[in-house]
């Protein structure tokens, strides 16, 4: 694993902690409390983050193999 891949994996780990540990629970709490409508943006972010991570890490690996 290269330095670049390690750096991005660390970044995505922090993003996962923030999104799934703070952002999603807060938005669900606010929605269940009746203060907001259903948070569709939260749903898109929560479902899209793992896909984005997988695609980005794979593209980093491909670039390193070609160099």
PQR file with spaces between the fields and no chain letter, atoms N, CA, C, O and H, PARSE charges and radii, in Angstrom:
ATOM       1  N    UNK     1       0.850   -1.170    0.000 -0.4000 1.5000
ATOM       2  CA   UNK     1       0.000    0.000    0.000 -0.0000 2.0000
ATOM       3  C    UNK     1       0.900    1.239    0.000  0.5500 1.7000
ATOM       4  O    UNK     1       1.821    1.357    0.808 -0.5500 1.4000
ATOM       5  N    UNK     2       0.618    2.135   -0.904 -0.4000 1.5000
ATOM       6  CA   UNK     2       1.451    3.332   -1.049 -0.0000 2.0000
ATOM       7  C    UNK     2       1.074    4.394   -0.012  0.5500 1.7000
ATOM       8  O    UNK     2       0.067    4.281    0.688 -0.5500 1.4000
ATOM       9  H    UNK     2      -0.130    2.040   -1.560  0.4000 1.0000
ATOM      10  N    UNK     3       1.917    5.427    0.059 -0.4000 1.5000
ATOM      11  CA   UNK     3       1.645    6.534    0.984 -0.0000 2.0000
ATOM      12  C    UNK     3       0.358    7.246    0.606  0.5500 1.7000
ATOM      13  O    UNK     3      -0.414    7.649    1.476 -0.5500 1.4000
ATOM      14  H    UNK     3       2.734    5.518   -0.509  0.4000 1.0000
ATOM      15  N    UNK     4       0.129    7.399   -0.677 -0.4000 1.5000
ATOM      16  CA   UNK     4      -1.077    8.082   -1.151 -0.0000 2.0000
ATOM      17  C    UNK     4      -2.334    7.309   -0.744  0.5500 1.7000
ATOM      18  O    UNK     4      -3.309    7.890   -0.269 -0.5500 1.4000
ATOM      19  H    UNK     4       0.756    7.071   -1.384  0.4000 1.0000
ATOM      20  N    UNK     5      -2.290    6.002   -0.938 -0.4000 1.5000
ATOM      21  CA   UNK     5      -3.449    5.183   -0.573 -0.0000 2.0000
ATOM      22  C    UNK     5      -3.678    5.216    0.938  0.5500 1.7000
ATOM      23  O    UNK     5      -4.823    5.292    1.385 -0.5500 1.4000
ATOM      24  H    UNK     5      -1.497    5.530   -1.324  0.4000 1.0000
ATOM      25  N    UNK     6      -2.613    5.160    1.723 -0.4000 1.5000
ATOM      26  CA   UNK     6      -2.749    5.230    3.182 -0.0000 2.0000
ATOM      27  C    UNK     6      -3.365    6.553    3.608  0.5500 1.7000
ATOM      28  O    UNK     6      -4.219    6.598    4.493 -0.5500 1.4000
ATOM      29  H    UNK     6      -1.683    5.099    1.359  0.4000 1.0000
ATOM      30  N    UNK     7      -2.916    7.648    2.958 -0.4000 1.5000
ATOM      31  CA   UNK     7      -3.442    8.973    3.284 -0.0000 2.0000
ATOM      32  C    UNK     7      -4.944    9.033    2.997  0.5500 1.7000
ATOM      33  O    UNK     7      -5.714    9.533    3.817 -0.5500 1.4000
ATOM      34  H    UNK     7      -2.223    7.612    2.239  0.4000 1.0000
ATOM      35  N    UNK     8      -5.357    8.527    1.837 -0.4000 1.5000
ATOM      36  CA   UNK     8      -6.770    8.577    1.483 -0.0000 2.0000
ATOM      37  C    UNK     8      -7.609    7.625    2.338  0.5500 1.7000
ATOM      38  O    UNK     8      -8.755    7.934    2.661 -0.5500 1.4000
ATOM      39  H    UNK     8      -4.732    8.121    1.171  0.4000 1.0000
ATOM      40  N    UNK     9      -7.049    6.477    2.703 -0.4000 1.5000
ATOM      41  CA   UNK     9      -7.787    5.567    3.594 -0.0000 2.0000
ATOM      42  C    UNK     9      -8.026    6.226    4.962  0.5500 1.7000
ATOM      43  O    UNK     9      -9.102    6.084    5.544 -0.5500 1.4000
ATOM      44  H    UNK     9      -6.117    6.227    2.440  0.4000 1.0000
ATOM      45  N    UNK    10      -7.026    6.939    5.465 -0.4000 1.5000
ATOM      46  CA   UNK    10      -7.176    7.653    6.731 -0.0000 2.0000
ATOM      47  C    UNK    10      -8.249    8.737    6.606  0.5500 1.7000
ATOM      48  O    UNK    10      -9.076    8.908    7.501 -0.5500 1.4000
ATOM      49  H    UNK    10      -6.152    7.054    4.992  0.4000 1.0000
ATOM      50  N    UNK    11      -8.228    9.465    5.485 -0.4000 1.5000
ATOM      51  CA   UNK    11      -9.240   10.496    5.236 -0.0000 2.0000
ATOM      52  C    UNK    11     -10.644    9.890    5.210  0.5500 1.7000
ATOM      53  O    UNK    11     -11.562   10.420    5.835 -0.5500 1.4000
ATOM      54  H    UNK    11      -7.556    9.325    4.758  0.4000 1.0000
ATOM      55  N    UNK    12     -10.807    8.785    4.491 -0.4000 1.5000
ATOM      56  CA   UNK    12     -12.133    8.150    4.404 -0.0000 2.0000
ATOM      57  C    UNK    12     -12.569    7.578    5.753  0.5500 1.7000
ATOM      58  O    UNK    12     -13.760    7.577    6.066 -0.5500 1.4000
ATOM      59  H    UNK    12     -10.061    8.354    3.983  0.4000 1.0000
ATOM      60  N    UNK    13     -11.622    7.093    6.552 -0.4000 1.5000
ATOM      61  CA   UNK    13     -11.981    6.602    7.878 -0.0000 2.0000
ATOM      62  C    UNK    13     -12.548    7.735    8.730  0.5500 1.7000
ATOM      63  O    UNK    13     -13.545    7.550    9.429 -0.5500 1.4000
ATOM      64  H    UNK    13     -10.654    7.093    6.298  0.4000 1.0000
ATOM      65  N    UNK    14     -11.913    8.906    8.673 -0.4000 1.5000
ATOM      66  CA   UNK    14     -12.424   10.062    9.415 -0.0000 2.0000
ATOM      67  C    UNK    14     -13.789   10.496    8.890  0.5500 1.7000
ATOM      68  O    UNK    14     -14.668   10.874    9.664 -0.5500 1.4000
ATOM      69  H    UNK    14     -11.103    9.056    8.105  0.4000 1.0000
ATOM      70  N    UNK    15     -13.960   10.441    7.577 -0.4000 1.5000
ATOM      71  CA   UNK    15     -15.255   10.794    6.998 -0.0000 2.0000
ATOM      72  C    UNK    15     -16.337    9.830    7.452  0.5500 1.7000
ATOM      73  O    UNK    15     -17.454   10.251    7.753 -0.5500 1.4000
ATOM      74  H    UNK    15     -13.246   10.134    6.948  0.4000 1.0000
ATOM      75  N    UNK    16     -16.020    8.538    7.505 -0.4000 1.5000
ATOM      76  CA   UNK    16     -16.988    7.544    7.975 -0.0000 2.0000
ATOM      77  C    UNK    16     -17.365    7.820    9.429  0.5500 1.7000
ATOM      78  O    UNK    16     -18.541    7.762    9.787 -0.5500 1.4000
ATOM      79  H    UNK    16     -15.113    8.196    7.261  0.4000 1.0000
ATOM      80  N    UNK    17     -16.379    8.115   10.257 -0.4000 1.5000
ATOM      81  CA   UNK    17     -16.663    8.405   11.663 -0.0000 2.0000
ATOM      82  C    UNK    17     -17.559    9.622   11.789  0.5500 1.7000
ATOM      83  O    UNK    17     -18.520    9.608   12.557 -0.5500 1.4000
ATOM      84  H    UNK    17     -15.424    8.162    9.966  0.4000 1.0000
ATOM      85  N    UNK    18     -17.254   10.675   11.040 -0.4000 1.5000
ATOM      86  CA   UNK    18     -18.072   11.886   11.104 -0.0000 2.0000
ATOM      87  C    UNK    18     -19.472   11.645   10.556  0.5500 1.7000
ATOM      88  O    UNK    18     -20.457   11.993   11.208 -0.5500 1.4000
ATOM      89  H    UNK    18     -16.473   10.686   10.416  0.4000 1.0000
ATOM      90  N    UNK    19     -19.577   11.055    9.366 -0.4000 1.5000
ATOM      91  CA   UNK    19     -20.882   10.872    8.722 -0.0000 2.0000
ATOM      92  C    UNK    19     -21.761    9.925    9.522  0.5500 1.7000
ATOM      93  O    UNK    19     -22.900   10.265    9.845 -0.5500 1.4000
ATOM      94  H    UNK    19     -18.777   10.772    8.837  0.4000 1.0000
ATOM      95  N    UNK    20     -21.245    8.729    9.850 -0.4000 1.5000
ATOM      96  CA   UNK    20     -22.068    7.721   10.512 -0.0000 2.0000
ATOM      97  C    UNK    20     -22.141    7.894   12.022  0.5500 1.7000
ATOM      98  O    UNK    20     -23.046    7.357   12.660 -0.5500 1.4000
ATOM      99  H    UNK    20     -20.320    8.453    9.588  0.4000 1.0000
ATOM     100  N    UNK    21     -21.210    8.629   12.600 -0.4000 1.5000
ATOM     101  CA   UNK    21     -21.215    8.811   14.050 -0.0000 2.0000
ATOM     102  C    UNK    21     -21.887   10.095   14.506  0.5500 1.7000
ATOM     103  O    UNK    21     -22.410   10.161   15.618 -0.5500 1.4000
ATOM     104  H    UNK    21     -20.475    9.066   12.082  0.4000 1.0000
ATOM     105  N    UNK    22     -21.878   11.119   13.652 -0.4000 1.5000
ATOM     106  CA   UNK    22     -22.430   12.413   14.056 -0.0000 2.0000
ATOM     107  C    UNK    22     -23.561   12.871   13.140  0.5500 1.7000
ATOM     108  O    UNK    22     -24.668   13.150   13.602 -0.5500 1.4000
ATOM     109  H    UNK    22     -21.454   11.065   12.749  0.4000 1.0000
ATOM     110  N    UNK    23     -23.275   12.947   11.834 -0.4000 1.5000
ATOM     111  CA   UNK    23     -24.215   13.549   10.882 -0.0000 2.0000
ATOM     112  C    UNK    23     -25.520   12.754   10.757  0.5500 1.7000
ATOM     113  O    UNK    23     -26.605   13.327   10.864 -0.5500 1.4000
ATOM     114  H    UNK    23     -22.376   12.720   11.459  0.4000 1.0000
ATOM     115  N    UNK    24     -25.423   11.450   10.532 -0.4000 1.5000
ATOM     116  CA   UNK    24     -26.622   10.623   10.358 -0.0000 2.0000
ATOM     117  C    UNK    24     -27.459   10.574   11.635  0.5500 1.7000
ATOM     118  O    UNK    24     -28.666   10.807   11.565 -0.5500 1.4000
ATOM     119  H    UNK    24     -24.542   10.984   10.445  0.4000 1.0000
ATOM     120  N    UNK    25     -26.870   10.278   12.809 -0.4000 1.5000
ATOM     121  CA   UNK    25     -27.697   10.259   14.016 -0.0000 2.0000
ATOM     122  C    UNK    25     -28.355   11.610   14.318  0.5500 1.7000
ATOM     123  O    UNK    25     -29.509   11.655   14.745 -0.5500 1.4000
ATOM     124  H    UNK    25     -25.890   10.089   12.867  0.4000 1.0000
ATOM     125  N    UNK    26     -27.637   12.695   14.101 -0.4000 1.5000
ATOM     126  CA   UNK    26     -28.207   14.022   14.344 -0.0000 2.0000
ATOM     127  C    UNK    26     -29.403   14.269   13.439  0.5500 1.7000
ATOM     128  O    UNK    26     -30.451   14.714   13.908 -0.5500 1.4000
ATOM     129  H    UNK    26     -26.699   12.659   13.755  0.4000 1.0000
ATOM     130  N    UNK    27     -29.260   13.985   12.146 -0.4000 1.5000
ATOM     131  CA   UNK    27     -30.359   14.206   11.221 -0.0000 2.0000
ATOM     132  C    UNK    27     -31.549   13.299   11.515  0.5500 1.7000
ATOM     133  O    UNK    27     -32.696   13.732   11.412 -0.5500 1.4000
ATOM     134  H    UNK    27     -28.408   13.624   11.765  0.4000 1.0000
ATOM     135  N    UNK    28     -31.289   12.051   11.879 -0.4000 1.5000
ATOM     136  CA   UNK    28     -32.395   11.154   12.239 -0.0000 2.0000
ATOM     137  C    UNK    28     -33.097   11.632   13.508  0.5500 1.7000
ATOM     138  O    UNK    28     -34.323   11.578   13.600 -0.5500 1.4000
ATOM     139  H    UNK    28     -30.357   11.699   11.963  0.4000 1.0000
ATOM     140  N    UNK    29     -32.332   12.093   14.470 -0.4000 1.5000
ATOM     141  CA   UNK    29     -32.916   12.615   15.699 -0.0000 2.0000
ATOM     142  C    UNK    29     -33.801   13.831   15.411  0.5500 1.7000
ATOM     143  O    UNK    29     -34.906   13.950   15.942 -0.5500 1.4000
ATOM     144  H    UNK    29     -31.336   12.137   14.395  0.4000 1.0000
ATOM     145  N    UNK    30     -33.299   14.724   14.565 -0.4000 1.5000
ATOM     146  CA   UNK    30     -34.077   15.915   14.215 -0.0000 2.0000
ATOM     147  C    UNK    30     -35.341   15.535   13.447  0.5500 1.7000
ATOM     148  O    UNK    30     -36.396   16.134   13.654 -0.5500 1.4000
ATOM     149  H    UNK    30     -32.402   14.627   14.134  0.4000 1.0000
ATOM     150  N    UNK    31     -35.240   14.544   12.562 -0.4000 1.5000
ATOM     151  CA   UNK    31     -36.401   14.103   11.793 -0.0000 2.0000
ATOM     152  C    UNK    31     -37.436   13.427   12.702  0.5500 1.7000
ATOM     153  O    UNK    31     -38.634   13.688   12.595 -0.5500 1.4000
ATOM     154  H    UNK    31     -34.383   14.057   12.393  0.4000 1.0000
ATOM     155  N    UNK    32     -36.962   12.567   13.587 -0.4000 1.5000
ATOM     156  CA   UNK    32     -37.882   11.883   14.501 -0.0000 2.0000
ATOM     157  C    UNK    32     -38.504   12.849   15.505  0.5500 1.7000
ATOM     158  O    UNK    32     -39.608   12.612   15.996 -0.5500 1.4000
ATOM     159  H    UNK    32     -35.988   12.354   13.675  0.4000 1.0000
ATOM     160  N    UNK    33     -37.805   13.922   15.807 -0.4000 1.5000
ATOM     161  CA   UNK    33     -38.329   14.940   16.704 -0.0000 2.0000
ATOM     162  C    UNK    33     -39.359   15.837   16.045  0.5500 1.7000
ATOM     163  O    UNK    33     -40.022   16.622   16.724 -0.5500 1.4000
ATOM     164  H    UNK    33     -36.909   14.114   15.409  0.4000 1.0000
ATOM     165  N    UNK    34     -39.501   15.733   14.739 -0.4000 1.5000
ATOM     166  CA   UNK    34     -40.499   16.510   14.030 -0.0000 2.0000
ATOM     167  C    UNK    34     -40.038   17.899   13.639  0.5500 1.7000
ATOM     168  O    UNK    34     -40.854   18.722   13.224 -0.5500 1.4000
ATOM     169  H    UNK    34     -38.963   15.096   14.188  0.4000 1.0000
ATOM     170  N    UNK    35     -38.768   18.176   13.761 -0.4000 1.5000
ATOM     171  CA   UNK    35     -38.261   19.507   13.439 -0.0000 2.0000
ATOM     172  C    UNK    35     -37.974   19.698   11.956  0.5500 1.7000
ATOM     173  O    UNK    35     -37.900   20.832   11.484 -0.5500 1.4000
ATOM     174  H    UNK    35     -38.105   17.507   14.098  0.4000 1.0000
ATOM     175  N    UNK    36     -37.812   18.608   11.215 -0.4000 1.5000
ATOM     176  CA   UNK    36     -37.442   18.694    9.808 -0.0000 2.0000
ATOM     177  C    UNK    36     -38.209   17.648    9.013  0.5500 1.7000
ATOM     178  O    UNK    36     -38.802   16.725    9.571 -0.5500 1.4000
ATOM     179  H    UNK    36     -37.872   17.686   11.599  0.4000 1.0000
ATOM     180  N    UNK    37     -38.182   17.821    7.674 -0.4000 1.5000
ATOM     181  CA   UNK    37     -38.693   16.779    6.800 -0.0000 2.0000
ATOM     182  C    UNK    37     -37.647   15.672    6.713  0.5500 1.7000
ATOM     183  O    UNK    37     -36.549   15.808    7.251 -0.5500 1.4000
ATOM     184  H    UNK    37     -37.701   18.572    7.221  0.4000 1.0000
ATOM     185  N    UNK    38     -37.989   14.575    6.033 -0.4000 1.5000
ATOM     186  CA   UNK    38     -37.038   13.468    5.920 -0.0000 2.0000
ATOM     187  C    UNK    38     -35.758   13.953    5.241  0.5500 1.7000
ATOM     188  O    UNK    38     -35.828   14.587    4.189 -0.5500 1.4000
ATOM     189  H    UNK    38     -38.882   14.465    5.596  0.4000 1.0000
ATOM     190  N    UNK    39     -34.614   13.673    5.810 -0.4000 1.5000
ATOM     191  CA   UNK    39     -33.330   14.178    5.271 -0.0000 2.0000
ATOM     192  C    UNK    39     -32.820   13.332    4.101  0.5500 1.7000
ATOM     193  O    UNK    39     -32.009   12.425    4.291 -0.5500 1.4000
ATOM     194  H    UNK    39     -34.557   13.157    6.664  0.4000 1.0000
ATOM     195  N    UNK    40     -33.296   13.632    2.900 -0.4000 1.5000
ATOM     196  CA   UNK    40     -32.876   12.877    1.721 -0.0000 2.0000
ATOM     197  C    UNK    40     -31.396   13.078    1.411  0.5500 1.7000
ATOM     198  O    UNK    40     -30.745   12.160    0.914 -0.5500 1.4000
ATOM     199  H    UNK    40     -33.954   14.369    2.745  0.4000 1.0000
ATOM     200  N    UNK    41     -30.856   14.254    1.694 -0.4000 1.5000
ATOM     201  CA   UNK    41     -29.429   14.499    1.461 -0.0000 2.0000
ATOM     202  C    UNK    41     -28.588   13.569    2.325  0.5500 1.7000
ATOM     203  O    UNK    41     -27.573   13.043    1.868 -0.5500 1.4000
ATOM     204  H    UNK    41     -31.385   15.000    2.099  0.4000 1.0000
ATOM     205  N    UNK    42     -29.002   13.368    3.566 -0.4000 1.5000
ATOM     206  CA   UNK    42     -28.285   12.469    4.462 -0.0000 2.0000
ATOM     207  C    UNK    42     -28.293   11.053    3.902  0.5500 1.7000
ATOM     208  O    UNK    42     -27.284   10.350    3.962 -0.5500 1.4000
ATOM     209  H    UNK    42     -29.826   13.796    3.937  0.4000 1.0000
ATOM     210  N    UNK    43     -29.413   10.642    3.368 -0.4000 1.5000
ATOM     211  CA   UNK    43     -29.531    9.305    2.805 -0.0000 2.0000
ATOM     212  C    UNK    43     -28.578    9.127    1.621  0.5500 1.7000
ATOM     213  O    UNK    43     -27.914    8.097    1.504 -0.5500 1.4000
ATOM     214  H    UNK    43     -30.233   11.212    3.320  0.4000 1.0000
ATOM     215  N    UNK    44     -28.516   10.119    0.758 -0.4000 1.5000
ATOM     216  CA   UNK    44     -27.606   10.054   -0.386 -0.0000 2.0000
ATOM     217  C    UNK    44     -26.155   10.014    0.025  0.5500 1.7000
ATOM     218  O    UNK    44     -25.365    9.259   -0.542 -0.5500 1.4000
ATOM     219  H    UNK    44     -29.056   10.955    0.854  0.4000 1.0000
ATOM     220  N    UNK    45     -25.799   10.820    1.007 -0.4000 1.5000
ATOM     221  CA   UNK    45     -24.417   10.844    1.482 -0.0000 2.0000
ATOM     222  C    UNK    45     -24.064    9.525    2.158  0.5500 1.7000
ATOM     223  O    UNK    45     -22.987    8.978    1.923 -0.5500 1.4000
ATOM     224  H    UNK    45     -26.441   11.433    1.467  0.4000 1.0000
ATOM     225  N    UNK    46     -24.951    9.016    2.987 -0.4000 1.5000
ATOM     226  CA   UNK    46     -24.674    7.776    3.727 -0.0000 2.0000
ATOM     227  C    UNK    46     -24.554    6.579    2.790  0.5500 1.7000
ATOM     228  O    UNK    46     -23.763    5.671    3.047 -0.5500 1.4000
ATOM     229  H    UNK    46     -25.826    9.460    3.178  0.4000 1.0000
ATOM     230  N    UNK    47     -25.318    6.567    1.722 -0.4000 1.5000
ATOM     231  CA   UNK    47     -25.228    5.450    0.774 -0.0000 2.0000
ATOM     232  C    UNK    47     -24.110    5.636   -0.241  0.5500 1.7000
ATOM     233  O    UNK    47     -23.562    4.652   -0.739 -0.5500 1.4000
ATOM     234  H    UNK    47     -25.960    7.304    1.513  0.4000 1.0000
ATOM     235  N    UNK    48     -23.765    6.867   -0.552 -0.4000 1.5000
ATOM     236  CA   UNK    48     -22.767    7.130   -1.573 -0.0000 2.0000
ATOM     237  C    UNK    48     -21.330    7.086   -1.091  0.5500 1.7000
ATOM     238  O    UNK    48     -20.426    6.835   -1.889 -0.5500 1.4000
ATOM     239  H    UNK    48     -24.211    7.666   -0.148  0.4000 1.0000
ATOM     240  N    UNK    49     -21.094    7.321    0.187 -0.4000 1.5000
ATOM     241  CA   UNK    49     -19.724    7.372    0.700 -0.0000 2.0000
ATOM     242  C    UNK    49     -18.952    6.066    0.505  0.5500 1.7000
ATOM     243  O    UNK    49     -17.810    6.126    0.048 -0.5500 1.4000
ATOM     244  H    UNK    49     -21.828    7.524    0.835  0.4000 1.0000
ATOM     245  N    UNK    50     -19.500    4.895    0.820 -0.4000 1.5000
ATOM     246  CA   UNK    50     -18.724    3.661    0.595 -0.0000 2.0000
ATOM     247  C    UNK    50     -18.427    3.405   -0.885  0.5500 1.7000
ATOM     248  O    UNK    50     -17.357    2.903   -1.230 -0.5500 1.4000
ATOM     249  H    UNK    50     -20.427    4.846    1.191  0.4000 1.0000
ATOM     250  N    UNK    51     -19.370    3.748   -1.746 -0.4000 1.5000
ATOM     251  CA   UNK    51     -19.163    3.557   -3.184 -0.0000 2.0000
ATOM     252  C    UNK    51     -18.070    4.494   -3.684  0.5500 1.7000
ATOM     253  O    UNK    51     -17.208    4.099   -4.469 -0.5500 1.4000
ATOM     254  H    UNK    51     -20.239    4.156   -1.466  0.4000 1.0000
ATOM     255  N    UNK    52     -18.117    5.750   -3.216 -0.4000 1.5000
ATOM     256  CA   UNK    52     -17.109    6.728   -3.607 -0.0000 2.0000
ATOM     257  C    UNK    52     -15.727    6.279   -3.136  0.5500 1.7000
ATOM     258  O    UNK    52     -14.755    6.392   -3.883 -0.5500 1.4000
ATOM     259  H    UNK    52     -18.817    6.071   -2.579  0.4000 1.0000
ATOM     260  N    UNK    53     -15.629    5.774   -1.915 -0.4000 1.5000
ATOM     261  CA   UNK    53     -14.344    5.318   -1.374 -0.0000 2.0000
ATOM     262  C    UNK    53     -13.790    4.171   -2.210  0.5500 1.7000
ATOM     263  O    UNK    53     -12.613    4.178   -2.572 -0.5500 1.4000
ATOM     264  H    UNK    53     -16.419    5.682   -1.308  0.4000 1.0000
ATOM     265  N    UNK    54     -14.621    3.200   -2.515 -0.4000 1.5000
ATOM     266  CA   UNK    54     -14.179    2.035   -3.276 -0.0000 2.0000
ATOM     267  C    UNK    54     -13.655    2.452   -4.650  0.5500 1.7000
ATOM     268  O    UNK    54     -12.580    2.015   -5.062 -0.5500 1.4000
ATOM     269  H    UNK    54     -15.577    3.195   -2.221  0.4000 1.0000
ATOM     270  N    UNK    55     -14.402    3.288   -5.354 -0.4000 1.5000
ATOM     271  CA   UNK    55     -13.987    3.728   -6.686 -0.0000 2.0000
ATOM     272  C    UNK    55     -12.698    4.540   -6.629  0.5500 1.7000
ATOM     273  O    UNK    55     -11.823    4.364   -7.477 -0.5500 1.4000
ATOM     274  H    UNK    55     -15.275    3.644   -5.019  0.4000 1.0000
ATOM     275  N    UNK    56     -12.569    5.413   -5.656 -0.4000 1.5000
ATOM     276  CA   UNK    56     -11.383    6.257   -5.558 -0.0000 2.0000
ATOM     277  C    UNK    56     -10.140    5.438   -5.223  0.5500 1.7000
ATOM     278  O    UNK    56      -9.089    5.639   -5.832 -0.5500 1.4000
ATOM     279  H    UNK    56     -13.280    5.556   -4.968  0.4000 1.0000
ATOM     280  N    UNK    57     -10.243    4.523   -4.270 -0.4000 1.5000
ATOM     281  CA   UNK    57      -9.099    3.674   -3.899 -0.0000 2.0000
ATOM     282  C    UNK    57      -8.691    2.803   -5.088  0.5500 1.7000
ATOM     283  O    UNK    57      -7.500    2.615   -5.336 -0.5500 1.4000
ATOM     284  H    UNK    57     -11.096    4.360   -3.775  0.4000 1.0000
ATOM     285  N    UNK    58      -9.667    2.272   -5.822 -0.4000 1.5000
ATOM     286  CA   UNK    58      -9.336    1.464   -7.005 -0.0000 2.0000
ATOM     287  C    UNK    58      -8.635    2.297   -8.066  0.5500 1.7000
ATOM     288  O    UNK    58      -7.711    1.805   -8.713 -0.5500 1.4000
ATOM     289  H    UNK    58     -10.635    2.425   -5.621  0.4000 1.0000
ATOM     290  N    UNK    59      -9.048    3.545   -8.262 -0.4000 1.5000
ATOM     291  CA   UNK    59      -8.378    4.388   -9.254 -0.0000 2.0000
ATOM     292  C    UNK    59      -6.949    4.719   -8.816  0.5500 1.7000
ATOM     293  O    UNK    59      -6.059    4.809   -9.662 -0.5500 1.4000
ATOM     294  H    UNK    59      -9.799    3.944   -7.736  0.4000 1.0000
ATOM     295  N    UNK    60      -6.713    4.899   -7.530 -0.4000 1.5000
ATOM     296  CA   UNK    60      -5.351    5.137   -7.027 -0.0000 2.0000
ATOM     297  C    UNK    60      -4.479    3.917   -7.296  0.5500 1.7000
ATOM     298  O    UNK    60      -3.336    4.052   -7.731 -0.5500 1.4000
ATOM     299  H    UNK    60      -7.436    4.825   -6.843  0.4000 1.0000
ATOM     300  N    UNK    61      -5.016    2.728   -7.039 -0.4000 1.5000
ATOM     301  CA   UNK    61      -4.249    1.500   -7.284 -0.0000 2.0000
ATOM     302  C    UNK    61      -3.915    1.336   -8.763  0.5500 1.7000
ATOM     303  O    UNK    61      -2.803    0.938   -9.110 -0.5500 1.4000
ATOM     304  H    UNK    61      -5.945    2.618   -6.686  0.4000 1.0000
ATOM     305  N    UNK    62      -4.878    1.644   -9.635 -0.4000 1.5000
ATOM     306  CA   UNK    62      -4.628    1.532  -11.076 -0.0000 2.0000
ATOM     307  C    UNK    62      -3.550    2.501  -11.524  0.5500 1.7000
ATOM     308  O    UNK    62      -2.690    2.137  -12.326 -0.5500 1.4000
ATOM     309  H    UNK    62      -5.781    1.968   -9.353  0.4000 1.0000
ATOM     310  N    UNK    63      -3.578    3.721  -11.024 -0.4000 1.5000
ATOM     311  CA   UNK    63      -2.561    4.716  -11.395 -0.0000 2.0000
ATOM     312  C    UNK    63      -1.176    4.276  -10.942  0.5500 1.7000
ATOM     313  O    UNK    63      -0.195    4.470  -11.660 -0.5500 1.4000
ATOM     314  H    UNK    63      -4.277    4.017  -10.372  0.4000 1.0000
ATOM     315  N    UNK    64      -1.092    3.682   -9.750 -0.4000 1.5000
ATOM     316  CA   UNK    64       0.211    3.240   -9.232 -0.0000 2.0000
ATOM     317  C    UNK    64       0.751    2.048  -10.008  0.5500 1.7000
ATOM     318  O    UNK    64       1.964    1.920  -10.170 -0.5500 1.4000
ATOM     319  H    UNK    64      -1.889    3.524   -9.167  0.4000 1.0000
ATOM     320  N    UNK    65      -0.116    1.182  -10.485 -0.4000 1.5000
ATOM     321  CA   UNK    65       0.337    0.019  -11.244 -0.0000 2.0000
ATOM     322  C    UNK    65       0.826    0.427  -12.625  0.5500 1.7000
ATOM     323  O    UNK    65       1.724   -0.208  -13.177 -0.5500 1.4000
ATOM     324  H    UNK    65      -1.102    1.286  -10.353  0.4000 1.0000
ATOM     325  N    UNK    66       0.247    1.477  -13.184 -0.4000 1.5000
ATOM     326  CA   UNK    66       0.646    1.919  -14.529 -0.0000 2.0000
ATOM     327  C    UNK    66       1.922    2.750  -14.513  0.5500 1.7000
ATOM     328  O    UNK    66       2.564    2.903  -15.552 -0.5500 1.4000
ATOM     329  H    UNK    66      -0.482    1.994  -12.735  0.4000 1.0000
ATOM     330  N    UNK    67       2.293    3.276  -13.389 -0.4000 1.5000
ATOM     331  CA   UNK    67       3.481    4.150  -13.307 -0.0000 2.0000
ATOM     332  C    UNK    67       4.718    3.356  -13.115  0.5500 1.7000
ATOM     333  O    UNK    67       5.807    3.922  -13.025 -0.5500 1.4000
ATOM     334  H    UNK    67       1.771    3.152  -12.545  0.4000 1.0000
